[in-house]
Amino acid sequence: MISNFPVSFTKMSGTGNDFIIMDHRHPFVTASEQPDFARRICRRMFSVGADGLILIEGSGRADFSWRFYNADGSTAEMCGNGARCAARFAFLNRIAGPKMTFETLAGIIEAEVLEESGDVRVRMTAPFDFRPGLKLSLGDRERDVFFVNTGVPHAVIFVDDDEIPVKEWGREVRFHSLFQPAGTNANFVRLLKSGELQIRTYERGVENETMACGTGAVAAAISAAALGRTASPVRCVTSGGEPLTILFDLLKGPGAENVFLQGPARIIYEGKLTAESLM
């Protein structure tokens, strides 16, 4: 698969959503081998372990492009927390300045590294495919579901407390016939007295609850605003305990534009992969 071991990588975390990031501007993994490569190195305990792999590549339209893989080797059109980590990686490695653009399957993304705070702000693509008023049977009753695509598909379910079986319910929502064939991510959201949103997310591709999901936080914030429960800017508290701030202009319809996701993007460590990491 790779002949030039060891291979340098950076492990980063965006509010608990963790990624392996590599400078792939001089490619060393063929496109056909990348899904299996991602699966192998994202295995926890057996390899580096992460929610996803990000390969930074060149672009003729922006500062750089990325190839994003979930832990199971599937591709995702967009990942908000991954985008913030990729932006800071690109800035620190002099691939781009503090203000940059990069290509994703969801379109061109704008990002800014805020050097004083250490946060990264990403301008998200315009959300679409709003489907409020859906209903699903979860647990002991029928529940209202708000669906929106914020770069990837998200179902938002408002709950009264966070002691819910996220993996069980999330899997039901993720594979429900309403959202086929692509499936959906599932977000269980509680409105706190402070006006903040507490979010637990089941992510397709990871097939489990993750500590944070940027596009899920955006979906939750816009859904809550569309239902009249909050207004921009919205502060979201992830399962990892760290906050994300969502800013947007709410439109009728419903709809939203000028959507920004802001939060920390931390370097956890840098290392080198050996051939044994793929065994």
Secondary structure, DSSP 8 states (H G I E B T S, - for coil): --SS-SEEEEEEEETTEEEEEEE-SS--S-TTTHHHHHHHHT-TTTSS--SEEEEEE--SSSSEEEEEEETTS-B-S--HHHHHHHHHHHHHTTSS-SEEEEEETTEEEEEEE-TTT-EEEEE----EEEEEEEEEEETTEEEEEEEEESSSEEEEEE-S-S-S-HHHHHHHHHT-GGGTTT--EEEEEEE-TTS-EEEEEEETTTTEEES--HHHHHHHHHHHHHTTS--SSEEEE-TTS-EEEEEEEEETTTEEEEEEEEEE-EEEEEEEE-GGGG-
